Amino acid sequence: MTAPSAFASVSALVRRETSMVYDEGKEYLVEARLTPLANAKGLGLEEYVARLAFDADERRKVIDALTINETSWFRDHTPYQAFTDAMLPALLEERATSRRLRIWSAACSSGQEAYSIAMLLDQHLPSGWEYEIVCTDISTQMLDRVRAGRYSQVEVNRGLPATSLVRYFSRVGRDWEIAERLRERVSVKHLNLAAPFPMLGTFDVIWLRNVLIYFDAETKADILRRMLPMLTPDGYLLLGSSETTLDMPADLTASWRRDQIGRVPAYRRASAMTLSRTGA
Ligand SMILES: C[S@@+](CC[C@H](N)C(=O)[O-])C[C@H]1O[C@@H](n2cnc3c(N)ncnc32)[C@H](O)[C@@H]1O
Protein backbone atom coordinates (compact mmCIF):
# COMPACT_ATOMS: atom_id res chain seq x y z
CA MET A 1 0.00 0.00 0.00
CA THR A 2 1.52 3.30 -1.04
CA ALA A 3 0.12 5.68 1.59
CA PRO A 4 0.80 4.81 5.24
CA SER A 5 -2.23 6.96 6.15
CA ALA A 6 -4.51 4.67 4.11
CA PHE A 7 -3.16 1.61 5.97
CA ALA A 8 -3.59 3.41 9.31
CA SER A 9 -7.16 4.26 8.40
CA VAL A 10 -8.03 0.65 7.44
CA SER A 11 -6.29 -0.68 10.53
CA ALA A 12 -8.31 1.75 12.73
CA LEU A 13 -11.55 0.74 10.99
CA VAL A 14 -10.90 -2.98 11.57
CA ARG A 15 -9.93 -2.29 15.19
CA ARG A 16 -13.07 -0.21 15.79
CA GLU A 17 -15.47 -2.69 14.19
CA THR A 18 -13.94 -6.06 15.19
CA SER A 19 -11.19 -5.36 17.78
CA MET A 20 -8.79 -7.29 15.54
CA VAL A 21 -5.30 -5.88 15.63
CA TYR A 22 -3.78 -5.15 12.21
CA ASP A 23 -0.31 -3.93 13.11
CA GLU A 24 2.27 -2.37 10.84
CA GLY A 25 3.82 -5.09 8.71
CA LYS A 26 0.41 -6.31 7.50
CA GLU A 27 0.29 -3.73 4.69
CA TYR A 28 0.79 -6.46 2.06
CA LEU A 29 -2.26 -8.33 3.35
CA VAL A 30 -4.48 -5.25 3.35
CA GLU A 31 -3.33 -4.38 -0.15
CA ALA A 32 -3.88 -7.93 -1.47
CA ARG A 33 -7.36 -8.21 -0.02
CA LEU A 34 -8.65 -4.70 -0.71
CA THR A 35 -7.33 -4.23 -4.25
CA PRO A 36 -10.05 -6.48 -5.80
CA LEU A 37 -12.72 -4.50 -3.90
CA ALA A 38 -11.27 -1.19 -5.11
CA ASN A 39 -11.04 -2.53 -8.69
CA ALA A 40 -14.69 -3.62 -8.57
CA LYS A 41 -15.60 0.01 -7.85
CA GLY A 42 -13.21 1.31 -10.52
CA LEU A 43 -11.15 3.09 -7.88
CA GLY A 44 -7.51 3.20 -6.84
CA LEU A 45 -6.77 1.77 -3.42
CA GLU A 46 -6.37 5.11 -1.68
CA GLU A 47 -9.55 6.54 -3.20
CA TYR A 48 -11.38 3.39 -2.14
CA VAL A 49 -10.13 3.66 1.44
CA ALA A 50 -11.26 7.31 1.54
CA ARG A 51 -14.73 6.21 0.43
CA LEU A 52 -15.08 3.83 3.39
CA ALA A 53 -15.79 6.74 5.73
CA PHE A 54 -19.26 7.17 4.23
CA ASP A 55 -20.06 3.79 2.62
CA ALA A 56 -21.33 1.20 5.12
CA ASP A 57 -21.77 -1.52 2.47
CA GLU A 58 -18.13 -1.29 1.43
CA ARG A 59 -17.05 -1.20 5.10
CA ARG A 60 -18.83 -4.54 5.61
CA LYS A 61 -17.05 -5.96 2.56
CA VAL A 62 -13.72 -4.77 3.93
CA ILE A 63 -14.37 -6.45 7.28
CA ASP A 64 -15.34 -9.65 5.45
CA ALA A 65 -12.18 -9.44 3.32
CA LEU A 66 -9.86 -8.84 6.28
CA THR A 67 -11.09 -11.50 8.69
CA ILE A 68 -8.87 -14.57 8.73
CA ASN A 69 -11.22 -17.49 8.09
CA GLU A 70 -8.74 -20.36 8.19
CA THR A 71 -10.53 -23.50 9.42
CA SER A 72 -10.84 -27.23 8.71
CA TRP A 73 -12.83 -30.32 9.71
CA PHE A 74 -12.03 -31.71 13.17
CA ARG A 75 -9.27 -29.09 13.43
CA ASP A 76 -6.42 -30.27 15.71
CA HIS A 77 -8.33 -33.51 16.27
CA THR A 78 -7.67 -33.73 20.07
CA PRO A 79 -10.48 -31.33 21.18
CA TYR A 80 -12.99 -33.46 19.25
CA GLN A 81 -11.55 -36.61 20.83
CA ALA A 82 -11.85 -35.05 24.31
CA PHE A 83 -15.39 -33.94 23.49
CA THR A 84 -16.48 -37.47 22.51
CA ASP A 85 -14.52 -39.38 25.16
CA ALA A 86 -14.99 -37.22 28.25
CA MET A 87 -17.25 -34.16 27.92
CA LEU A 88 -20.11 -35.89 26.16
CA PRO A 89 -20.35 -38.88 28.54
CA ALA A 90 -20.35 -36.46 31.53
CA LEU A 91 -23.03 -34.29 29.91
CA LEU A 92 -25.14 -37.33 29.05
CA GLU A 93 -25.27 -38.14 32.76
CA GLU A 94 -25.83 -34.59 33.90
CA ARG A 95 -28.55 -33.82 31.35
CA ALA A 96 -30.33 -37.19 31.66
CA THR A 97 -33.57 -35.40 32.57
CA SER A 98 -33.65 -32.60 29.97
CA ARG A 99 -31.95 -34.76 27.27
CA ARG A 100 -30.92 -31.61 25.49
CA LEU A 101 -27.52 -30.09 24.68
CA ARG A 102 -26.65 -26.60 23.47
CA ILE A 103 -23.32 -25.85 21.83
CA TRP A 104 -21.88 -22.50 20.71
CA SER A 105 -19.36 -22.26 17.88
CA ALA A 106 -18.34 -18.72 18.75
CA ALA A 107 -16.19 -17.75 15.75
CA CYS A 108 -17.50 -20.32 13.34
CA SER A 109 -15.91 -19.20 10.06
CA SER A 110 -17.43 -21.29 7.22
CA GLY A 111 -18.93 -23.87 9.60
CA GLN A 112 -16.50 -26.81 9.54
CA GLU A 113 -16.20 -26.65 13.35
CA ALA A 114 -19.97 -26.69 13.93
CA TYR A 115 -20.69 -29.43 11.40
CA SER A 116 -17.81 -31.56 12.77
CA ILE A 117 -19.49 -31.34 16.20
CA ALA A 118 -22.88 -32.10 14.62
CA MET A 119 -21.46 -35.29 13.06
CA LEU A 120 -20.16 -36.45 16.45
CA LEU A 121 -23.48 -35.70 18.14
CA ASP A 122 -25.31 -37.50 15.36
CA GLN A 123 -23.18 -40.57 16.06
CA HIS A 124 -23.00 -40.47 19.85
CA LEU A 125 -26.24 -39.02 21.20
CA PRO A 126 -28.71 -41.71 22.26
CA SER A 127 -32.09 -41.56 20.56
CA GLY A 128 -34.54 -39.15 22.12
CA TRP A 129 -31.86 -36.49 22.74
CA GLU A 130 -32.00 -33.06 21.14
CA TYR A 131 -29.15 -30.73 20.34
CA GLU A 132 -28.70 -27.25 18.97
CA ILE A 133 -25.51 -25.65 17.67
CA VAL A 134 -25.45 -21.87 17.52
CA CYS A 135 -22.88 -20.50 15.06
CA THR A 136 -21.77 -16.91 15.33
CA ASP A 137 -19.20 -14.84 13.47
CA ILE A 138 -18.54 -11.23 12.57
CA SER A 139 -18.28 -12.04 8.87
CA THR A 140 -21.66 -12.08 7.13
CA GLN A 141 -20.05 -13.86 4.18
CA MET A 142 -18.97 -16.71 6.45
CA LEU A 143 -22.43 -16.94 8.01
CA ASP A 144 -23.95 -17.29 4.53
CA ARG A 145 -21.57 -20.17 3.92
CA VAL A 146 -22.65 -21.93 7.13
CA ARG A 147 -26.30 -21.52 6.11
CA ALA A 148 -25.56 -22.96 2.66
CA GLY A 149 -23.57 -25.90 4.11
CA ARG A 150 -21.72 -26.34 0.80
CA TYR A 151 -18.04 -27.10 0.48
CA SER A 152 -15.60 -27.48 -2.39
CA GLN A 153 -13.55 -30.60 -3.01
CA VAL A 154 -10.46 -28.80 -1.67
CA GLU A 155 -12.33 -27.95 1.53
CA VAL A 156 -13.64 -31.47 2.15
CA ASN A 157 -10.12 -32.77 1.62
CA ARG A 158 -9.00 -30.87 4.73
CA GLY A 159 -9.58 -33.18 7.69
CA LEU A 160 -12.88 -34.82 6.77
CA PRO A 161 -12.70 -38.64 6.99
CA ALA A 162 -13.90 -40.36 3.79
CA THR A 163 -16.51 -42.28 5.80
CA SER A 164 -18.03 -38.98 7.03
CA LEU A 165 -18.05 -37.57 3.50
CA VAL A 166 -20.03 -40.57 2.31
CA ARG A 167 -22.35 -40.54 5.32
CA TYR A 168 -23.17 -36.85 5.62
CA PHE A 169 -22.70 -35.20 2.22
CA SER A 170 -24.24 -35.33 -1.19
CA ARG A 171 -22.71 -34.08 -4.40
CA VAL A 172 -24.15 -30.87 -5.83
CA GLY A 173 -22.37 -29.97 -9.08
CA ARG A 174 -18.68 -29.78 -8.18
CA ASP A 175 -19.41 -29.16 -4.48
CA TRP A 176 -20.51 -31.22 -1.50
CA GLU A 177 -23.59 -30.34 0.54
CA ILE A 178 -24.06 -31.34 4.16
CA ALA A 179 -27.10 -33.43 5.10
CA GLU A 180 -30.29 -31.57 5.93
CA ARG A 181 -30.64 -33.40 9.25
CA LEU A 182 -27.38 -31.79 10.47
CA ARG A 183 -28.09 -28.42 8.88
CA GLU A 184 -31.42 -28.10 10.68
CA ARG A 185 -29.65 -28.38 14.08
CA VAL A 186 -27.37 -25.46 13.27
CA SER A 187 -28.54 -21.86 13.62
CA VAL A 188 -26.56 -18.83 12.53
CA LYS A 189 -26.27 -15.38 14.08
CA HIS A 190 -24.14 -12.34 13.42
CA LEU A 191 -22.18 -11.52 16.58
CA ASN A 192 -19.17 -9.38 17.36
CA LEU A 193 -17.30 -11.04 20.22
CA ALA A 194 -15.82 -7.70 21.21
CA ALA A 195 -19.26 -6.12 21.83
CA PRO A 196 -21.84 -7.00 24.51
CA PHE A 197 -23.43 -10.38 23.77
CA PRO A 198 -27.11 -10.55 22.83
CA MET A 199 -29.41 -12.92 24.75
CA LEU A 200 -28.38 -16.36 23.55
CA GLY A 201 -29.12 -18.44 26.65
CA THR A 202 -26.46 -20.67 28.19
CA PHE A 203 -24.39 -23.38 26.52
CA ASP A 204 -23.06 -26.75 27.64
CA VAL A 205 -19.94 -26.43 25.50
CA ILE A 206 -18.52 -23.25 23.98
CA TRP A 207 -15.97 -23.59 21.18
CA LEU A 208 -14.02 -20.30 21.11
CA ARG A 209 -11.13 -21.53 19.04
CA ASN A 210 -8.49 -19.67 17.05
CA VAL A 211 -9.97 -16.21 17.38
CA LEU A 212 -8.60 -14.73 20.65
CA ILE A 213 -5.16 -14.66 18.98
CA TYR A 214 -6.33 -11.71 16.83
CA PHE A 215 -7.20 -9.48 19.81
CA ASP A 216 -5.13 -7.46 22.28
CA ALA A 217 -4.84 -8.65 25.91
CA GLU A 218 -7.53 -6.29 27.19
CA THR A 219 -10.10 -7.45 24.60
CA LYS A 220 -9.27 -11.12 25.25
CA ALA A 221 -9.79 -10.64 28.99
CA ASP A 222 -13.05 -8.78 28.42
CA ILE A 223 -14.39 -11.56 26.15
CA LEU A 224 -13.44 -14.28 28.64
CA ARG A 225 -15.12 -12.35 31.47
CA ARG A 226 -18.36 -12.04 29.47
CA MET A 227 -18.16 -15.73 28.41
CA LEU A 228 -18.42 -16.93 32.01
CA PRO A 229 -22.22 -16.52 32.43
CA MET A 230 -22.79 -17.90 28.90
CA LEU A 231 -21.61 -21.32 30.08
CA THR A 232 -23.73 -23.69 32.20
CA PRO A 233 -22.15 -24.16 35.66
CA ASP A 234 -20.85 -27.61 34.68
CA GLY A 235 -20.09 -26.72 31.04
CA TYR A 236 -16.83 -26.58 29.09
CA LEU A 237 -15.04 -23.83 27.19
CA LEU A 238 -12.54 -24.87 24.53
CA LEU A 239 -9.87 -22.51 23.21
CA GLY A 240 -7.43 -22.90 20.31
CA SER A 241 -4.20 -24.80 20.88
CA SER A 242 -2.15 -21.59 21.20
CA GLU A 243 -4.74 -19.80 23.38
CA THR A 244 -4.98 -19.92 27.17
CA THR A 245 -6.38 -18.09 30.20
CA LEU A 246 -3.06 -18.54 32.05
CA ASP A 247 -1.64 -15.20 30.88
CA MET A 248 -4.84 -13.34 31.89
CA PRO A 249 -5.46 -10.97 34.82
CA ALA A 250 -5.82 -12.61 38.26
CA ASP A 251 -9.65 -12.36 38.38
CA LEU A 252 -9.83 -14.46 35.21
CA THR A 253 -7.32 -17.11 36.20
CA ALA A 254 -9.35 -17.42 39.42
CA SER A 255 -12.75 -17.61 37.75
CA TRP A 256 -11.78 -20.06 35.00
CA ARG A 257 -10.54 -23.43 36.19
CA ARG A 258 -8.35 -25.35 33.76
CA ASP A 259 -9.10 -29.08 33.58
CA GLN A 260 -6.79 -31.26 31.54
CA ILE A 261 -8.77 -33.78 29.49
CA GLY A 262 -6.25 -36.01 27.76
CA ARG A 263 -4.04 -33.55 25.85
CA VAL A 264 -6.67 -30.81 25.84
CA PRO A 265 -7.19 -28.08 28.42
CA ALA A 266 -10.91 -27.48 28.98
CA TYR A 267 -11.91 -24.35 30.86
CA ARG A 268 -14.68 -24.54 33.44
CA ARG A 269 -16.43 -22.11 35.77
CA ALA A 270 -14.30 -22.23 38.91
CA SER A 271 -16.99 -21.10 41.38
CA ALA A 272 -19.54 -23.64 40.15
CA MET A 273 -16.96 -26.42 40.33
CA THR A 274 -16.00 -25.39 43.88
CA LEU A 275 -19.67 -25.39 44.92
CA SER A 276 -20.29 -28.82 43.43
CA ARG A 277 -17.10 -30.24 45.00
CA THR A 278 -18.18 -29.04 48.47
CA GLY A 279 -21.72 -30.25 47.83
CA ALA A 280 -23.08 -26.70 48.31
C1 LIG B 1 -9.35 -18.43 12.14
S1 LIG B 1 -11.11 -18.48 12.14
C2 LIG B 1 -11.43 -19.74 13.36
C3 LIG B 1 -12.53 -20.66 12.91
C4 LIG B 1 -12.80 -21.85 13.83
N1 LIG B 1 -13.17 -21.43 15.16
C5 LIG B 1 -11.60 -22.78 13.91
O1 LIG B 1 -10.96 -22.86 14.96
O2 LIG B 1 -11.31 -23.42 12.90
C6 LIG B 1 -11.46 -16.96 13.03
C7 LIG B 1 -12.89 -16.47 12.85
O3 LIG B 1 -13.11 -15.42 13.78
C8 LIG B 1 -13.95 -14.46 13.19
N2 LIG B 1 -13.82 -13.18 13.92
C9 LIG B 1 -12.81 -12.29 13.88
N3 LIG B 1 -13.07 -11.24 14.68
C10 LIG B 1 -14.29 -11.49 15.25
C11 LIG B 1 -15.10 -10.78 16.17
N4 LIG B 1 -14.73 -9.59 16.68
N5 LIG B 1 -16.28 -11.32 16.53
C12 LIG B 1 -16.69 -12.52 16.02
N6 LIG B 1 -15.95 -13.23 15.15
C13 LIG B 1 -14.76 -12.73 14.76
C14 LIG B 1 -13.47 -14.41 11.75
O4 LIG B 1 -14.44 -13.86 10.88
C15 LIG B 1 -13.15 -15.87 11.47
O5 LIG B 1 -14.23 -16.52 10.85
The ligand as a MOL file (V3000), in Angstrom:
LIG
                    3D

  0  0  0     0  0            999 V3000
M  V30 BEGIN CTAB
M  V30 COUNTS 27 29 0 0 0
M  V30 BEGIN ATOM
M  V30 1 C -9.3480 -18.4300 12.1370 0
M  V30 2 S -11.1070 -18.4760 12.1390 0 CHG=1
M  V30 3 C -11.4290 -19.7390 13.3560 0
M  V30 4 C -12.5320 -20.6590 12.9130 0
M  V30 5 C -12.7980 -21.8490 13.8350 0
M  V30 6 N -13.1740 -21.4350 15.1630 0
M  V30 7 C -11.6040 -22.7810 13.9060 0
M  V30 8 O -10.9570 -22.8560 14.9590 0
M  V30 9 O -11.3080 -23.4230 12.8960 0 CHG=-1
M  V30 10 C -11.4590 -16.9620 13.0320 0
M  V30 11 C -12.8870 -16.4690 12.8470 0
M  V30 12 O -13.1050 -15.4150 13.7830 0
M  V30 13 C -13.9460 -14.4580 13.1930 0
M  V30 14 N -13.8210 -13.1820 13.9240 0
M  V30 15 C -12.8060 -12.2860 13.8850 0
M  V30 16 N -13.0720 -11.2390 14.6820 0
M  V30 17 C -14.2850 -11.4890 15.2490 0
M  V30 18 C -15.1040 -10.7750 16.1690 0
M  V30 19 N -14.7320 -9.5850 16.6760 0
M  V30 20 N -16.2790 -11.3170 16.5290 0
M  V30 21 C -16.6860 -12.5170 16.0180 0
M  V30 22 N -15.9530 -13.2340 15.1490 0
M  V30 23 C -14.7600 -12.7250 14.7610 0
M  V30 24 C -13.4650 -14.4070 11.7490 0
M  V30 25 O -14.4430 -13.8640 10.8840 0
M  V30 26 C -13.1520 -15.8720 11.4750 0
M  V30 27 O -14.2290 -16.5250 10.8470 0
M  V30 END ATOM
M  V30 BEGIN BOND
M  V30 1 1 1 2
M  V30 2 1 2 3
M  V30 3 1 2 10
M  V30 4 1 3 4
M  V30 5 1 4 5
M  V30 6 1 5 6
M  V30 7 1 5 7
M  V30 8 2 7 8
M  V30 9 1 7 9
M  V30 10 1 10 11
M  V30 11 1 11 12
M  V30 12 1 11 26
M  V30 13 1 12 13
M  V30 14 1 13 14
M  V30 15 1 13 24
M  V30 16 1 14 15
M  V30 17 1 14 23
M  V30 18 2 15 16
M  V30 19 1 16 17
M  V30 20 1 17 18
M  V30 21 2 17 23
M  V30 22 1 18 19
M  V30 23 2 18 20
M  V30 24 1 20 21
M  V30 25 2 21 22
M  V30 26 1 22 23
M  V30 27 1 24 25
M  V30 28 1 24 26
M  V30 29 1 26 27
M  V30 END BOND
M  V30 END CTAB
M  END
